[in-house]
Amino acid sequence: MIYSRNAFSAAGEVPMVCVEHLEGAPLSFMTTAAALRMQSLTEPAAVIPTTTRTVKQFGRIQLPGAPWRYAVTSNGGNILVDGVPDMRWRIEVDAEVRAGGATLSEVSAELRTRIDDAWVTKLRLADHLFCYLVVKPKAVPEGFVTEWDAWCRQRGWSASQQGRKIYTMPLAVCKSRAVAEVRRRLWETGELAGAAKTFAAGDGALDAEMLRSADFAIRPRHGELEQLNWTHPNLTITRATGILAGEEIINWFLESAPA
């Protein structure tokens, strides 16, 4: 939904609005049309911002339509309720990660033995849940992600690359599970009818299970899932790429949700 300048693609002179600043500098944008339409999306639907970003990183974003009753951050590891992490959910996730295999400390220690400064610029631990590398994509050793993912899978984790970031994630930390939990809560309180459908959008491998689990899903014609040529019977793929794909996704939500 939001894009850095490097990810705009061929947007031309389309009017933009900045929706994220970092240390006072503009960082991420939407088209003005997408921002306006996203505000109206909250009328026919319960909108749940869902991201791999940490709680702190999500807090930098001024997404149109806020404030949000619920949001999912940390790839599903945290559910925010009125902006505050739900500790009951987080305790459940942490317990499942421990039961699933290796700890974050063990995984990150092994990862450090496999990387060097020639192609890695940062190694970050995210919300005490997972870790990721910021890399020079063209310098990543051939086969690294595949080999690292194979090591991780035997220990209850996985690895995937999205642009300049290589994520190492516990299998128990999953956006689809957190979205299903929020949907259950909204159904229990009567805010959603039992027949309400779930619509989802995403562009990376970490989004695939969420898209697969939704009743209807959409992805842009760019990003990791495009590179993987990933598809599913419930999936729509945008015509546009870059920031204009974000606008097309908003329009798809608006056209689909009322129906």
BALOBA-1460 file (C-alpha; in Angstrom, 3 decimals):
// residues 259
<rec num="1" residu="m" x="0.000" y="0.000" z="0.000"/>
<rec num="2" residu="i" x="2.940" y="2.364" z="0.605"/>
<rec num="3" residu="y" x="6.096" y="2.865" z="-1.429"/>
<rec num="4" residu="s" x="9.538" y="4.402" z="-1.116"/>
<rec num="5" residu="r" x="10.737" y="6.595" z="-3.978"/>
<rec num="6" residu="n" x="12.893" y="3.728" z="-5.247"/>
<rec num="7" residu="a" x="9.780" y="1.553" z="-5.586"/>
<rec num="8" residu="f" x="7.541" y="4.025" z="-7.425"/>
<rec num="9" residu="s" x="8.108" y="2.361" z="-10.817"/>
<rec num="10" residu="a" x="6.849" y="4.438" z="-13.785"/>
<rec num="11" residu="a" x="4.419" y="6.668" z="-11.899"/>
<rec num="12" residu="g" x="5.197" y="9.845" z="-13.845"/>
<rec num="13" residu="e" x="3.707" y="13.047" z="-12.427"/>
<rec num="14" residu="v" x="1.014" y="11.377" z="-10.329"/>
<rec num="15" residu="p" x="0.155" y="13.434" z="-7.198"/>
<rec num="16" residu="m" x="1.589" y="11.830" z="-4.042"/>
<rec num="17" residu="v" x="1.182" y="12.170" z="-0.284"/>
<rec num="18" residu="c" x="3.844" y="11.211" z="2.258"/>
<rec num="19" residu="v" x="2.570" y="8.720" z="4.861"/>
<rec num="20" residu="e" x="5.825" y="7.921" z="6.683"/>
<rec num="21" residu="h" x="8.765" y="9.940" z="7.946"/>
<rec num="22" residu="l" x="12.046" y="8.668" z="9.388"/>
<rec num="23" residu="e" x="14.054" y="11.097" z="11.508"/>
<rec num="24" residu="g" x="12.096" y="13.949" z="9.948"/>
<rec num="25" residu="a" x="12.737" y="12.912" z="6.337"/>
<rec num="26" residu="p" x="9.932" y="11.685" z="4.005"/>
<rec num="27" residu="l" x="10.229" y="7.943" z="3.474"/>
<rec num="28" residu="s" x="7.039" y="6.323" z="2.128"/>
<rec num="29" residu="f" x="4.216" y="7.522" z="-0.114"/>
<rec num="30" residu="m" x="0.818" y="6.740" z="-1.593"/>
<rec num="31" residu="t" x="-0.840" y="8.367" z="-4.560"/>
<rec num="32" residu="t" x="-3.239" y="11.091" z="-3.456"/>
<rec num="33" residu="a" x="-6.118" y="9.170" z="-5.032"/>
<rec num="34" residu="a" x="-5.230" y="5.994" z="-3.102"/>
<rec num="35" residu="a" x="-5.014" y="7.903" z="0.175"/>
<rec num="36" residu="l" x="-8.439" y="9.493" z="-0.308"/>
<rec num="37" residu="r" x="-10.057" y="6.227" z="-1.330"/>
<rec num="38" residu="m" x="-8.538" y="4.329" z="1.578"/>
<rec num="39" residu="q" x="-10.321" y="6.645" z="3.989"/>
<rec num="40" residu="s" x="-13.657" y="5.616" z="2.479"/>
<rec num="41" residu="l" x="-12.742" y="1.904" z="2.626"/>
<rec num="42" residu="t" x="-13.437" y="1.841" z="6.371"/>
<rec num="43" residu="e" x="-17.158" y="2.454" z="5.692"/>
<rec num="44" residu="p" x="-18.048" y="-0.908" z="4.060"/>
<rec num="45" residu="a" x="-15.318" y="-3.002" z="5.713"/>
<rec num="46" residu="a" x="-13.310" y="-3.653" z="8.883"/>
<rec num="47" residu="v" x="-9.813" y="-2.695" z="7.686"/>
<rec num="48" residu="i" x="-6.932" y="-4.445" z="9.457"/>
<rec num="49" residu="p" x="-3.483" y="-3.060" z="8.543"/>
<rec num="50" residu="t" x="-1.207" y="-6.103" z="8.436"/>
<rec num="51" residu="t" x="2.565" y="-5.917" z="8.081"/>
<rec num="52" residu="t" x="5.904" y="-7.561" z="8.775"/>
<rec num="53" residu="r" x="7.069" y="-4.262" z="10.275"/>
<rec num="54" residu="t" x="7.793" y="-4.106" z="13.981"/>
<rec num="55" residu="v" x="5.459" y="-2.273" z="16.342"/>
<rec num="56" residu="k" x="7.822" y="0.714" z="16.331"/>
<rec num="57" residu="q" x="8.143" y="0.772" z="12.536"/>
<rec num="58" residu="f" x="4.375" y="0.552" z="12.102"/>
<rec num="59" residu="g" x="3.987" y="3.486" z="14.480"/>
<rec num="60" residu="r" x="5.824" y="5.734" z="12.010"/>
<rec num="61" residu="i" x="3.113" y="5.315" z="9.372"/>
<rec num="62" residu="q" x="0.196" y="7.748" z="9.110"/>
<rec num="63" residu="l" x="-2.074" y="5.496" z="7.098"/>
<rec num="64" residu="p" x="-5.321" y="7.117" z="5.886"/>
<rec num="65" residu="g" x="-8.347" y="5.881" z="7.801"/>
<rec num="66" residu="a" x="-6.641" y="5.736" z="11.212"/>
<rec num="67" residu="p" x="-7.030" y="5.288" z="14.130"/>
<rec num="68" residu="w" x="-7.268" y="1.505" z="13.825"/>
<rec num="69" residu="r" x="-9.139" y="-0.658" z="16.319"/>
<rec num="70" residu="y" x="-6.952" y="-3.607" z="15.305"/>
<rec num="71" residu="a" x="-3.669" y="-3.903" z="13.436"/>
<rec num="72" residu="v" x="-1.325" y="-6.845" z="12.892"/>
<rec num="73" residu="t" x="2.433" y="-6.224" z="13.053"/>
<rec num="74" residu="s" x="5.615" y="-8.287" z="13.322"/>
<rec num="75" residu="n" x="4.327" y="-10.698" z="10.638"/>
<rec num="76" residu="g" x="1.488" y="-11.742" z="12.934"/>
<rec num="77" residu="g" x="3.548" y="-11.925" z="16.110"/>
<rec num="78" residu="n" x="1.733" y="-8.912" z="17.543"/>
<rec num="79" residu="i" x="-1.899" y="-7.846" z="17.404"/>
<rec num="80" residu="l" x="-2.380" y="-4.190" z="18.301"/>
<rec num="81" residu="v" x="-5.641" y="-3.236" z="19.992"/>
<rec num="82" residu="d" x="-6.139" y="0.533" z="19.875"/>
<rec num="83" residu="g" x="-2.406" y="0.813" z="19.230"/>
<rec num="84" residu="v" x="-1.311" y="-1.361" z="22.175"/>
<rec num="85" residu="p" x="0.135" y="-4.882" z="21.781"/>
<rec num="86" residu="d" x="-2.211" y="-7.613" z="23.026"/>
<rec num="87" residu="m" x="-0.067" y="-9.495" z="25.555"/>
<rec num="88" residu="r" x="-2.340" y="-12.558" z="25.661"/>
<rec num="89" residu="w" x="-1.814" y="-13.101" z="21.940"/>
<rec num="90" residu="r" x="1.929" y="-12.484" z="22.201"/>
<rec num="91" residu="i" x="2.309" y="-14.995" z="25.062"/>
<rec num="92" residu="e" x="0.550" y="-17.617" z="22.933"/>
<rec num="93" residu="v" x="2.822" y="-16.885" z="19.963"/>
<rec num="94" residu="d" x="5.990" y="-17.035" z="22.071"/>
<rec num="95" residu="a" x="4.916" y="-20.391" z="23.497"/>
<rec num="96" residu="e" x="4.333" y="-21.804" z="20.007"/>
<rec num="97" residu="v" x="7.720" y="-20.540" z="18.815"/>
<rec num="98" residu="r" x="9.444" y="-22.265" z="21.758"/>
<rec num="99" residu="a" x="7.558" y="-25.473" z="21.052"/>
<rec num="100" residu="g" x="8.343" y="-25.305" z="17.345"/>
<rec num="101" residu="g" x="12.108" y="-25.661" z="17.495"/>
<rec num="102" residu="a" x="15.114" y="-23.366" z="17.714"/>
<rec num="103" residu="t" x="15.177" y="-20.083" z="19.614"/>
<rec num="104" residu="l" x="15.839" y="-16.682" z="18.090"/>
<rec num="105" residu="s" x="19.222" y="-16.623" z="19.848"/>
<rec num="106" residu="e" x="20.216" y="-19.956" z="18.327"/>
<rec num="107" residu="v" x="19.059" y="-19.008" z="14.850"/>
<rec num="108" residu="s" x="20.663" y="-15.556" z="14.849"/>
<rec num="109" residu="a" x="23.937" y="-17.001" z="16.175"/>
<rec num="110" residu="e" x="24.041" y="-19.504" z="13.311"/>
<rec num="111" residu="l" x="23.127" y="-16.789" z="10.814"/>
<rec num="112" residu="r" x="26.072" y="-14.641" z="11.951"/>
<rec num="113" residu="t" x="28.468" y="-17.447" z="11.003"/>
<rec num="114" residu="r" x="27.114" y="-17.462" z="7.430"/>
<rec num="115" residu="i" x="27.291" y="-13.763" z="6.518"/>
<rec num="116" residu="d" x="29.925" y="-11.102" z="5.974"/>
<rec num="117" residu="d" x="30.186" y="-7.373" z="5.344"/>
<rec num="118" residu="a" x="30.790" y="-7.866" z="1.617"/>
<rec num="119" residu="w" x="27.057" y="-8.291" z="1.040"/>
<rec num="120" residu="v" x="25.289" y="-7.640" z="4.370"/>
<rec num="121" residu="t" x="24.861" y="-4.083" z="5.641"/>
<rec num="122" residu="k" x="22.699" y="-4.829" z="8.725"/>
<rec num="123" residu="l" x="21.427" y="-7.696" z="10.850"/>
<rec num="124" residu="r" x="18.355" y="-6.750" z="12.870"/>
<rec num="125" residu="l" x="16.376" y="-8.566" z="15.578"/>
<rec num="126" residu="a" x="12.693" y="-7.626" z="15.297"/>
<rec num="127" residu="d" x="10.409" y="-7.442" z="18.348"/>
<rec num="128" residu="h" x="12.269" y="-10.384" z="19.951"/>
<rec num="129" residu="l" x="10.494" y="-12.586" z="17.408"/>
<rec num="130" residu="f" x="12.537" y="-12.916" z="14.221"/>
<rec num="131" residu="c" x="15.559" y="-11.464" z="12.459"/>
<rec num="132" residu="y" x="16.331" y="-10.024" z="9.068"/>
<rec num="133" residu="l" x="19.316" y="-8.975" z="6.992"/>
<rec num="134" residu="v" x="19.597" y="-5.830" z="4.925"/>
<rec num="135" residu="v" x="21.720" y="-6.860" z="1.951"/>
<rec num="136" residu="k" x="23.217" y="-5.752" z="-1.337"/>
<rec num="137" residu="p" x="20.947" y="-7.890" z="-3.550"/>
<rec num="138" residu="k" x="23.395" y="-8.371" z="-6.418"/>
<rec num="139" residu="a" x="26.154" y="-9.425" z="-4.013"/>
<rec num="140" residu="v" x="24.189" y="-12.116" z="-2.141"/>
<rec num="141" residu="p" x="26.016" y="-15.442" z="-2.707"/>
<rec num="142" residu="e" x="24.225" y="-17.717" z="-5.142"/>
<rec num="143" residu="g" x="22.117" y="-20.277" z="-3.323"/>
<rec num="144" residu="f" x="22.414" y="-18.578" z="0.068"/>
<rec num="145" residu="v" x="18.671" y="-18.142" z="0.683"/>
<rec num="146" residu="t" x="17.878" y="-21.696" z="-0.445"/>
<rec num="147" residu="e" x="20.589" y="-23.218" z="1.757"/>
<rec num="148" residu="w" x="19.715" y="-21.043" z="4.748"/>
<rec num="149" residu="d" x="16.015" y="-21.838" z="4.359"/>
<rec num="150" residu="a" x="16.817" y="-25.571" z="4.325"/>
<rec num="151" residu="w" x="18.740" y="-25.237" z="7.612"/>
<rec num="152" residu="c" x="15.896" y="-23.225" z="9.131"/>
<rec num="153" residu="r" x="13.103" y="-25.577" z="8.036"/>
<rec num="154" residu="q" x="14.628" y="-28.430" z="10.045"/>
<rec num="155" residu="r" x="14.365" y="-26.227" z="13.146"/>
<rec num="156" residu="g" x="10.883" y="-24.736" z="12.800"/>
<rec num="157" residu="w" x="11.888" y="-21.588" z="10.914"/>
<rec num="158" residu="s" x="11.988" y="-20.370" z="7.304"/>
<rec num="159" residu="a" x="13.919" y="-17.854" z="5.211"/>
<rec num="160" residu="s" x="12.824" y="-15.659" z="2.299"/>
<rec num="161" residu="q" x="14.092" y="-12.607" z="0.469"/>
<rec num="162" residu="q" x="12.147" y="-9.490" z="-0.422"/>
<rec num="163" residu="g" x="14.239" y="-6.872" z="-2.178"/>
<rec num="164" residu="r" x="17.036" y="-5.755" z="0.098"/>
<rec num="165" residu="k" x="15.807" y="-7.801" z="3.076"/>
<rec num="166" residu="i" x="16.244" y="-11.483" z="3.870"/>
<rec num="167" residu="y" x="13.834" y="-12.543" z="6.614"/>
<rec num="168" residu="t" x="14.371" y="-15.460" z="8.998"/>
<rec num="169" residu="m" x="11.010" y="-16.242" z="10.561"/>
<rec num="170" residu="p" x="9.564" y="-18.862" z="12.945"/>
<rec num="171" residu="l" x="6.905" y="-20.933" z="11.205"/>
<rec num="172" residu="a" x="4.601" y="-20.181" z="14.151"/>
<rec num="173" residu="v" x="4.717" y="-16.439" z="13.378"/>
<rec num="174" residu="c" x="2.207" y="-16.067" z="10.556"/>
<rec num="175" residu="k" x="-0.015" y="-13.223" z="9.365"/>
<rec num="176" residu="s" x="-2.900" y="-15.511" z="8.450"/>
<rec num="177" residu="r" x="-3.252" y="-16.782" z="12.026"/>
<rec num="178" residu="a" x="-3.321" y="-13.259" z="13.456"/>
<rec num="179" residu="v" x="-5.857" y="-12.094" z="10.859"/>
<rec num="180" residu="a" x="-8.062" y="-15.096" z="11.660"/>
<rec num="181" residu="e" x="-7.875" y="-14.207" z="15.361"/>
<rec num="182" residu="v" x="-8.931" y="-10.601" z="14.710"/>
<rec num="183" residu="r" x="-11.767" y="-11.838" z="12.499"/>
<rec num="184" residu="r" x="-12.905" y="-14.190" z="15.282"/>
<rec num="185" residu="r" x="-12.969" y="-11.338" z="17.793"/>
<rec num="186" residu="l" x="-14.940" y="-9.089" z="15.461"/>
<rec num="187" residu="w" x="-17.428" y="-11.911" z="14.865"/>
<rec num="188" residu="e" x="-17.790" y="-12.560" z="18.610"/>
<rec num="189" residu="t" x="-18.588" y="-8.891" z="19.292"/>
<rec num="190" residu="g" x="-21.110" y="-8.789" z="16.447"/>
<rec num="191" residu="e" x="-19.063" y="-6.287" z="14.432"/>
<rec num="192" residu="l" x="-18.838" y="-8.824" z="11.609"/>
<rec num="193" residu="a" x="-21.607" y="-11.063" z="10.333"/>
<rec num="194" residu="g" x="-20.833" y="-14.755" z="10.180"/>
<rec num="195" residu="a" x="-20.998" y="-14.684" z="6.386"/>
<rec num="196" residu="a" x="-18.547" y="-11.763" z="6.075"/>
<rec num="197" residu="k" x="-15.733" y="-12.428" z="3.606"/>
<rec num="198" residu="t" x="-12.023" y="-11.759" z="4.062"/>
<rec num="199" residu="f" x="-10.153" y="-9.772" z="1.394"/>
<rec num="200" residu="a" x="-6.343" y="-9.604" z="1.523"/>
<rec num="201" residu="a" x="-3.480" y="-7.974" z="-0.354"/>
<rec num="202" residu="g" x="0.248" y="-8.701" z="-0.207"/>
<rec num="203" residu="d" x="3.368" y="-8.899" z="-2.337"/>
<rec num="204" residu="g" x="5.931" y="-11.087" z="-0.521"/>
<rec num="205" residu="a" x="6.428" y="-14.760" z="0.317"/>
<rec num="206" residu="l" x="5.536" y="-13.943" z="3.923"/>
<rec num="207" residu="d" x="2.087" y="-12.873" z="2.640"/>
<rec num="208" residu="a" x="1.365" y="-16.046" z="0.684"/>
<rec num="209" residu="e" x="-0.395" y="-17.989" z="3.449"/>
<rec num="210" residu="m" x="-2.559" y="-14.965" z="4.303"/>
<rec num="211" residu="l" x="-3.557" y="-14.577" z="0.642"/>
<rec num="212" residu="r" x="-4.250" y="-18.299" z="0.347"/>
<rec num="213" residu="s" x="-6.431" y="-18.248" z="3.476"/>
<rec num="214" residu="a" x="-8.541" y="-15.267" z="2.390"/>
<rec num="215" residu="d" x="-11.804" y="-15.632" z="0.511"/>
<rec num="216" residu="f" x="-10.496" y="-13.193" z="-2.100"/>
<rec num="217" residu="a" x="-6.942" y="-11.918" z="-2.543"/>
<rec num="218" residu="i" x="-4.921" y="-9.585" z="-4.726"/>
<rec num="219" residu="r" x="-1.218" y="-9.024" z="-5.302"/>
<rec num="220" residu="p" x="0.657" y="-6.473" z="-7.383"/>
<rec num="221" residu="r" x="2.488" y="-7.285" z="-10.595"/>
<rec num="222" residu="h" x="5.816" y="-6.766" z="-8.834"/>
<rec num="223" residu="g" x="7.671" y="-8.009" z="-5.776"/>
<rec num="224" residu="e" x="8.670" y="-11.410" z="-4.484"/>
<rec num="225" residu="l" x="5.423" y="-13.215" z="-5.331"/>
<rec num="226" residu="e" x="5.612" y="-11.889" z="-8.894"/>
<rec num="227" residu="q" x="9.181" y="-13.192" z="-9.180"/>
<rec num="228" residu="l" x="7.955" y="-16.559" z="-7.915"/>
<rec num="229" residu="n" x="5.012" y="-16.409" z="-10.356"/>
<rec num="230" residu="w" x="2.833" y="-17.248" z="-7.356"/>
<rec num="231" residu="t" x="-0.868" y="-17.699" z="-7.958"/>
<rec num="232" residu="h" x="-3.963" y="-19.238" z="-6.378"/>
<rec num="233" residu="p" x="-7.584" y="-19.768" z="-7.497"/>
<rec num="234" residu="n" x="-8.811" y="-16.876" z="-5.292"/>
<rec num="235" residu="l" x="-6.116" y="-14.469" z="-6.538"/>
<rec num="236" residu="t" x="-6.346" y="-11.327" z="-8.673"/>
<rec num="237" residu="i" x="-3.133" y="-9.769" z="-10.050"/>
<rec num="238" residu="t" x="-2.968" y="-6.043" z="-10.748"/>
<rec num="239" residu="r" x="-2.366" y="-4.630" z="-14.190"/>
<rec num="240" residu="a" x="-0.136" y="-1.852" z="-12.839"/>
<rec num="241" residu="t" x="3.210" y="-2.064" z="-11.034"/>
<rec num="242" residu="g" x="4.785" y="0.126" z="-8.360"/>
<rec num="243" residu="i" x="2.832" y="2.803" z="-6.551"/>
<rec num="244" residu="l" x="0.036" y="2.710" z="-9.139"/>
<rec num="245" residu="a" x="-0.540" y="-0.940" z="-8.221"/>
<rec num="246" residu="g" x="-1.251" y="0.255" z="-4.687"/>
<rec num="247" residu="e" x="-3.953" y="2.539" z="-6.053"/>
<rec num="248" residu="e" x="-5.383" y="-0.311" z="-8.130"/>
<rec num="249" residu="i" x="-5.529" y="-2.544" z="-5.039"/>
<rec num="250" residu="i" x="-7.501" y="0.098" z="-3.113"/>
<rec num="251" residu="n" x="-9.959" y="0.345" z="-6.011"/>
<rec num="252" residu="w" x="-10.296" y="-3.461" z="-6.050"/>
<rec num="253" residu="f" x="-11.123" y="-3.457" z="-2.330"/>
<rec num="254" residu="l" x="-13.728" y="-0.735" z="-2.791"/>
<rec num="255" residu="e" x="-15.366" y="-2.523" z="-5.701"/>
<rec num="256" residu="s" x="-15.294" y="-5.940" z="-4.035"/>
<rec num="257" residu="a" x="-16.125" y="-5.334" z="-0.382"/>
<rec num="258" residu="p" x="-19.707" y="-4.011" z="-0.767"/>
<rec num="259" residu="a" x="-20.604" y="-6.909" z="-3.056"/>
